[in-house]
Amino acid sequence: MIKVIALLKFSPIFLLAGLMMVSNIEAFSFLGVDLDILVIAPIATVYAAIVAAITEKYKLNEIVDAAVDNVKEMQLVFFILMLAYAMAEAFMSTGVGAAIINLALGLGITAKTVAVTAFIISAILSVATGTSWGTFAACAPIFLWLSHIVGGEVVITIGAIAGGACFGDNIGLISDTTVVSSGIQGVEVIHRIRHQGVWSVICLVLAAILFFTVSLGLPGEVGTSDAINQIPEEVWTTLAEERPAAVDLLNQVKEGVPFYMIIPLILVLGVAIKGIPTLACLGLGLISSYILGLLAGTVESTTAFLDLIYTGFEGAGSWVIVMMMWVGAFGGIMNKMNAFKPISDLVSRMVRNVRQLMFANGLLSIIGNAALADEMAQIVTIGPIIKDLTDENVEASEEDMYKLRLRNATFSDALGVFGSQLIPWHVYIAFFTGIATAIYPLHEFVEFDIIKYNFMAIVAVVSILLLTITGLDRLIPLFGIPSEPKVQLKKNIKKSSKAE
């Protein structure tokens, strides 16, 4: 009976994951299920609430409180997302994006280098803004069309933008996932960044090399803005309907904008490096693009600029924020009824040493991400589980325990953000393919377009798991975790005591 109840508690995960899979993966289209995450998440949440009421006898107000409390953790993220979307619209329409493209063309960007350039710029911007979603929204219109202009391979470029956009979301000082994952594990954000910093940079360099290598067979001619004239009329019509800011961007590239319009991006990067809060960084980006846009003539009036902000707010509020609220509510209810306790107990029984336990924590993070289809939901749901697993099963000094918590925080964040890039039904993938198709309708993007060439995600996910289980993480400065006998499983200590 206990096993049946445990399975029933876990069943909302099966429902959520199953609906996400059949709705988001093209291979399952024959099933005729075409539900949006905005429908799937409420269905799974309501079902989880019913299960909680049946199995734990919770009252309705207790279930609602658990859901709302979890959503409260994301309040700051909602404001960040709205401003990020608004800044993306502003950067596309006021000439910031066009200035970047024209500068890149002036430096001699070719099909061989467009992907690696997109990767590096996206990584820099994501560190500056702390948001992968906002970075992708800002960079995809720029670099997909730049790839078109220079004759690049759009699938390689989209993988580069996605991977770069996630870099800062994992290690950025102002990233919501960095802050939340560190807080759950009880570690300082700056300590987390130092712990994984060298490893993250190594992954970045390896991914950049791979992007450059796979692009070597592409044309080497320097691109010009004349290629914009080759865009079919029906594409302009689609862009005007679905992404008007992209029309402004391409026209500005063709007509030219002052190079000083790149200053808003530089300002955002600079203040972010100084540790200014995310909201202030995004606000500075908006204000500077407005002021310089007025000087350049790309902003017609204050009313027109406010319309851009409204469009950004509308884009975030109509889909992303609502989706995150429902997923957050779902995670709160699942935590309330201890749905994941059987998994924790199973891991405790199976592992034989601390490294195996930490490796299992990594696997739980990526499995939870796949099941919940949202990286923040995974962080707030699975994060406390792997923390308890470590605290309850490991005997070590406080200093060594802190190092293990740093790794758990890195697991939650890295395998949440980068792991999402390898899960076809994840909301990340749905968002990236949706916006890519809207701004570049010459190619119908599917899930595996994002996954196939996302070298940053592949390198990060594979390396952190292998380095953890093999102990080779000790070769990377500040990234190693303590090994036996400095840290030991409590059950092994008990066995040793009995043997003596």
C-alpha positions in Angstrom: 0.0 0.0 0.0 2.9 2.4 0.9 4.4 1.8 -2.6 1.1 2.5 -4.3 0.8 5.8 -2.4 4.4 6.8 -3.2 3.7 6.0 -6.9 0.5 8.1 -6.8 2.4 11.0 -5.3 4.9 10.8 -8.1 2.3 10.4 -10.9 1.9 14.2 -11.5 5.5 14.2 -12.8 4.6 11.5 -15.3 1.6 13.5 -16.4 3.6 16.7 -16.8 6.5 15.1 -18.6 4.3 12.9 -20.8 2.2 15.9 -22.0 5.3 18.0 -22.6 6.9 15.2 -24.6 4.0 14.4 -26.9 3.2 18.1 -27.4 6.7 19.4 -28.0 8.4 16.6 -29.9 7.5 16.5 -33.6 7.9 12.7 -33.7 4.8 12.3 -31.6 2.6 14.5 -33.8 0.7 11.5 -35.0 -0.9 11.2 -31.5 -2.8 14.4 -32.2 -1.9 16.0 -28.9 -1.0 19.7 -29.4 -1.1 21.4 -26.0 0.8 24.5 -24.9 2.8 24.6 -21.7 0.3 27.2 -20.5 -2.3 24.4 -20.6 -0.1 21.5 -19.6 1.2 23.2 -16.4 -2.2 24.1 -15.0 -3.5 20.5 -15.7 -0.5 19.0 -13.9 -0.8 21.4 -11.0 -4.5 20.7 -10.5 -3.8 17.0 -10.7 -1.0 17.3 -8.1 -3.3 19.2 -5.8 -5.9 16.4 -6.0 -3.2 13.8 -5.3 -2.0 15.9 -2.3 -5.5 16.1 -0.9 -6.1 12.3 -1.3 -2.7 11.0 -0.1 -1.9 13.6 2.7 -5.5 14.8 3.5 -4.4 18.4 3.0 -7.0 21.0 3.0 -7.4 23.3 0.0 -5.9 26.3 1.8 -2.8 24.3 2.7 -2.3 23.2 -0.9 -2.8 26.8 -2.2 -0.3 28.2 0.4 2.3 25.7 -0.7 1.9 26.6 -4.3 1.9 30.4 -3.7 4.9 30.3 -1.4 6.9 28.6 -4.1 5.8 31.1 -6.7 6.9 34.0 -4.4 10.5 32.8 -4.8 10.2 33.8 -8.5 8.8 37.3 -8.1 12.0 39.1 -8.9 12.5 36.9 -11.9 9.2 38.1 -13.3 10.4 41.7 -13.3 13.7 40.8 -14.7 12.1 38.9 -17.6 9.8 41.8 -18.4 12.6 44.3 -18.6 14.8 41.8 -20.5 12.1 41.4 -23.2 11.7 45.2 -23.3 15.4 45.7 -23.7 15.5 43.1 -26.4 12.8 45.1 -28.3 14.6 48.4 -27.7 18.0 47.0 -28.8 16.4 45.7 -32.0 14.5 48.8 -32.9 16.8 51.6 -31.8 19.9 50.6 -33.7 21.9 48.7 -31.0 21.5 45.4 -32.8 22.2 47.0 -36.2 25.3 48.7 -34.9 26.6 45.3 -33.7 25.9 43.7 -37.0 27.5 46.5 -39.0 30.6 46.5 -36.7 30.9 42.7 -37.2 30.6 43.1 -40.9 33.3 45.8 -40.7 35.6 43.5 -38.9 35.2 40.9 -41.7 32.8 38.4 -40.3 32.4 35.4 -42.6 30.4 32.2 -42.6 33.4 30.6 -40.9 33.3 32.9 -37.9 29.7 34.0 -37.5 28.8 31.1 -35.2 31.7 31.5 -32.9 31.2 35.3 -32.9 27.5 34.8 -32.0 28.5 32.4 -29.2 31.0 34.8 -27.6 28.7 37.9 -27.8 25.8 35.9 -26.4 27.9 34.6 -23.6 29.1 38.2 -22.8 25.6 39.6 -22.9 24.2 36.8 -20.8 26.8 37.5 -18.1 25.8 41.1 -18.3 22.1 40.7 -18.0 22.0 37.4 -16.0 19.2 36.1 -18.2 19.5 33.5 -21.0 15.9 34.1 -22.2 16.4 37.8 -22.6 19.9 37.3 -24.2 18.5 34.8 -26.7 15.6 37.2 -27.5 18.1 40.0 -28.1 20.8 38.1 -30.0 18.8 35.7 -32.2 17.4 38.4 -34.5 20.9 39.9 -34.9 23.0 36.8 -35.5 20.5 34.6 -37.4 20.2 37.4 -40.0 23.9 38.0 -39.9 24.4 34.3 -40.6 22.0 34.7 -43.6 24.0 37.8 -44.8 27.4 36.0 -44.8 26.1 32.6 -46.0 26.5 30.8 -42.7 24.7 27.6 -41.5 21.7 28.7 -39.5 21.5 25.5 -37.5 25.1 25.9 -36.2 24.4 29.6 -35.4 21.2 28.9 -33.5 23.1 26.3 -31.4 25.8 28.9 -30.7 23.4 31.6 -29.6 21.5 29.2 -27.3 24.7 27.9 -25.7 26.2 31.3 -25.2 22.9 32.7 -23.8 23.0 30.0 -21.1 26.6 30.7 -20.1 25.9 33.8 -18.0 22.6 32.3 -16.6 24.8 29.6 -15.0 27.7 31.7 -13.7 26.5 35.4 -13.8 26.6 37.2 -10.5 23.2 38.6 -11.2 21.6 35.5 -12.6 18.3 34.4 -11.0 19.3 30.7 -11.2 22.7 31.4 -9.7 21.2 33.3 -6.8 18.4 30.8 -6.1 20.5 27.7 -6.4 23.2 29.1 -4.2 20.6 30.2 -1.6 19.0 26.8 -1.4 22.3 25.1 -0.7 23.3 27.8 1.8 26.4 29.0 0.0 27.6 32.5 -1.0 27.0 33.4 -4.7 30.6 34.7 -5.1 32.0 31.4 -3.6 29.9 29.5 -6.1 31.2 31.5 -9.0 34.8 31.0 -7.8 34.3 27.3 -7.3 33.1 26.7 -10.9 34.7 29.7 -12.6 37.8 28.0 -14.2 35.7 25.0 -15.2 33.1 27.3 -16.8 35.8 29.2 -18.8 37.3 25.9 -20.0 33.9 24.7 -21.2 33.5 28.1 -23.0 36.8 27.8 -24.7 36.2 24.2 -25.8 32.8 25.0 -27.2 34.2 28.0 -29.1 36.8 25.8 -30.7 34.1 23.3 -31.7 31.9 26.0 -33.2 34.9 27.3 -35.2 35.9 23.8 -36.3 32.5 22.7 -37.6 32.3 26.0 -39.6 35.6 25.6 -41.4 34.0 24.2 -44.5 31.7 27.2 -45.0 32.3 30.1 -47.3 35.1 32.5 -46.4 33.8 35.6 -48.2 33.2 38.6 -46.0 29.5 39.4 -45.8 27.8 42.7 -46.8 24.4 44.1 -46.0 23.4 43.8 -49.6 22.3 40.2 -48.8 19.3 41.7 -47.0 17.9 42.6 -50.5 17.7 38.8 -51.2 15.1 38.3 -48.5 11.7 37.3 -50.1 8.8 39.6 -49.8 6.7 37.0 -48.0 9.4 36.9 -45.3 9.1 40.7 -44.8 5.4 40.3 -44.5 5.7 37.5 -41.8 8.3 39.6 -39.9 6.1 42.6 -39.9 3.2 40.6 -38.4 5.1 38.5 -35.9 8.3 40.4 -35.1 8.1 44.1 -36.3 11.3 44.9 -34.4 13.2 42.6 -36.7 12.1 44.6 -39.7 13.5 47.8 -38.1 16.7 45.9 -37.3 17.3 44.7 -40.9 16.4 48.1 -42.4 18.8 49.8 -40.1 21.6 47.4 -41.1 20.9 48.2 -44.7 20.7 52.0 -44.2 23.4 52.2 -41.5 23.2 53.6 -38.0 25.9 55.5 -36.0 28.4 53.2 -34.4 27.8 54.9 -31.0 24.6 53.0 -30.9 26.7 50.1 -29.5 27.2 52.1 -26.3 24.1 50.8 -24.6 25.4 47.2 -24.8 28.8 48.3 -23.5 27.2 50.1 -20.6 25.1 47.1 -19.6 28.2 44.9 -19.7 30.2 47.4 -17.7 27.8 47.9 -14.8 27.0 44.2 -14.6 30.7 43.5 -14.2 30.7 46.0 -11.4 28.0 44.0 -9.6 25.1 46.3 -10.2 21.7 44.5 -9.7 20.1 43.0 -12.8 17.1 45.4 -12.8 19.4 48.4 -12.8 21.5 46.9 -15.6 18.4 46.4 -17.8 17.0 49.8 -16.9 20.3 51.4 -17.9 20.2 49.6 -21.2 16.7 50.9 -21.9 17.5 54.5 -20.9 20.7 54.7 -22.8 19.2 53.2 -26.0 16.4 55.7 -25.7 18.7 58.7 -25.3 21.1 57.7 -28.0 18.3 56.6 -30.2 16.9 60.1 -30.1 20.3 61.5 -31.1 20.6 58.9 -33.9 17.1 59.4 -35.2 16.1 55.8 -34.6 13.6 56.7 -31.9 10.9 58.9 -33.3 9.3 59.9 -30.0 9.0 59.1 -26.4 5.6 57.5 -27.1 7.1 55.3 -29.8 9.8 54.1 -27.4 7.2 53.4 -24.7 5.4 51.3 -27.3 8.5 49.2 -27.6 8.6 48.6 -23.8 4.9 47.7 -23.9 5.6 45.2 -26.6 8.4 43.6 -24.5 6.2 43.5 -21.4 3.4 42.0 -23.4 5.7 39.3 -24.9 6.9 38.2 -21.4 3.6 38.5 -19.6 1.6 36.6 -22.2 3.6 33.4 -22.1 6.8 33.2 -20.1 5.7 34.6 -16.7 2.4 32.8 -16.6 4.2 29.6 -17.5 6.7 30.0 -14.7 4.0 30.8 -12.2 2.2 27.6 -12.9 5.4 25.5 -12.9 6.4 27.1 -9.6 3.0 26.2 -8.1 3.4 22.7 -9.3 6.8 22.3 -7.6 5.5 23.8 -4.4 2.7 21.2 -4.2 5.1 18.3 -5.0 7.4 19.4 -2.2 4.5 19.8 0.2 3.6 16.1 -0.1 7.3 14.9 -0.1 6.7 13.3 -3.5 10.5 12.7 -4.0 11.3 11.0 -0.7 11.3 7.5 -2.1 14.0 8.6 -4.7 16.1 10.1 -1.9 15.8 6.8 0.1 16.8 4.8 -2.9 19.9 6.9 -3.6 21.0 6.6 0.0 20.9 2.8 -0.1 22.6 2.5 -3.5 25.7 4.7 -3.2 28.9 3.3 -1.7 31.0 6.5 -1.3 30.6 10.2 -1.3 31.6 10.7 -5.0 28.9 8.3 -6.0 26.5 10.3 -3.9 27.5 13.5 -5.5 27.3 12.0 -9.0 23.8 10.7 -8.1 22.9 14.3 -7.0 23.9 15.4 -10.5 21.8 12.8 -12.1 18.8 13.7 -9.9 19.2 17.3 -11.1 19.1 16.5 -14.7 16.4 13.9 -14.4 14.3 16.4 -12.4 14.9 19.0 -15.1 13.7 16.6 -17.7 10.6 15.6 -15.6 9.6 19.2 -14.7 10.6 20.7 -18.1 11.7 23.9 -16.4 15.1 24.7 -14.9 13.8 27.0 -12.1 11.2 24.4 -11.1 14.0 21.8 -10.9 16.2 24.1 -8.8 13.5 24.8 -6.2 12.2 21.2 -6.2 15.3 19.0 -6.5 17.7 21.5 -4.9 16.4 20.8 -1.3 16.4 17.1 -2.0 20.1 16.9 -2.9 21.0 19.2 0.0 19.3 16.9 2.4 20.9 13.8 0.8 24.3 15.3 1.4 23.7 16.7 4.8 22.1 13.5 6.2 24.5 11.0 4.7 27.9 12.6 4.8 30.3 12.9 7.7 32.9 15.7 7.2 34.3 18.9 8.6 32.2 22.1 8.0 34.8 23.3 5.5 34.5 20.1 3.4 30.7 20.0 3.7 30.7 23.6 2.3 32.6 22.4 -0.7 30.1 19.7 -1.3 27.3 22.2 -1.0 29.1 24.4 -3.6 29.0 21.4 -6.0 25.4 20.8 -5.3 24.6 24.4 -6.1 26.6 24.1 -9.4 24.7 20.9 -10.2 21.3 22.5 -9.7 22.2 25.5 -11.9 24.4 24.0 -14.6 22.4 20.8 -15.1 19.2 23.0 -15.0 20.3 25.6 -17.4 22.6 23.6 -19.7 20.7 20.4 -19.2 17.6 22.1 -20.5 19.3 22.6 -23.9 19.5 18.8 -24.4 15.8 18.0 -23.4 13.5 18.2 -26.5 10.3 18.9 -24.5 11.8 21.5 -22.2 10.2 25.0 -22.1 13.6 26.4 -23.0 13.6 24.6 -26.3 10.0 25.5 -27.0 10.8 29.2 -26.3 14.0 29.2 -28.4 12.5 27.4 -31.4 9.4 29.6 -31.2 11.2 32.9 -31.2 13.8 31.7 -33.8 11.1 30.7 -36.3 9.2 34.0 -35.7 12.3 36.2 -36.4 13.8 34.0 -39.2 11.0 32.3 -41.0 13.3 31.1 -43.9 13.9 28.0 -41.7 11.4 26.1 -39.7 13.2 25.3 -36.5 12.6 22.1 -34.6 13.8 20.9 -31.2 16.9 19.1 -32.4 18.1 22.2 -34.3 18.8 23.7 -30.9 20.3 20.5 -29.5 22.4 19.2 -32.4 25.1 22.0 -32.3 24.7 23.2 -28.8 28.3 22.4 -27.9 28.3 24.5 -24.8 25.5 22.5 -23.2 27.0 19.2 -24.3 30.5 20.0 -23.0 29.2 21.4 -19.7 26.8 18.5 -18.9 29.1 15.7 -19.8 32.2 17.1 -18.2 30.7 18.0 -14.8 29.3 14.5 -14.4 32.5 12.8 -15.5 34.8 15.0 -13.5 32.7 14.4 -10.4 32.5 10.6 -10.6 36.2 10.1 -11.7 37.7 12.6 -9.3 39.5 14.4 -12.1 37.8 17.6 -11.0 40.9 17.9 -8.6 42.9 18.9 -11.7 40.9 22.1 -12.2 41.7 24.9 -9.8 39.1 25.5 -7.1 36.7 22.9 -8.7 37.7 19.8 -6.8 35.6 18.3 -4.1 37.0 16.4 -1.1 37.4 12.7 -1.3 37.7 9.8 1.2 38.8 9.7 3.9 38.3 13.5 4.4 34.6 12.9 3.7 32.8 9.6 4.3 29.3 8.2 4.2 27.8 7.8 7.7 26.7 4.3 6.8 30.3 3.3 6.0 31.5 4.7 9.3 28.9 2.6 11.1 30.0 -0.6 9.2 33.6 0.1 10.2 32.7 0.5 13.8 30.8 -2.8 13.9 33.7 -4.6 12.2 36.0 -3.4 14.9 
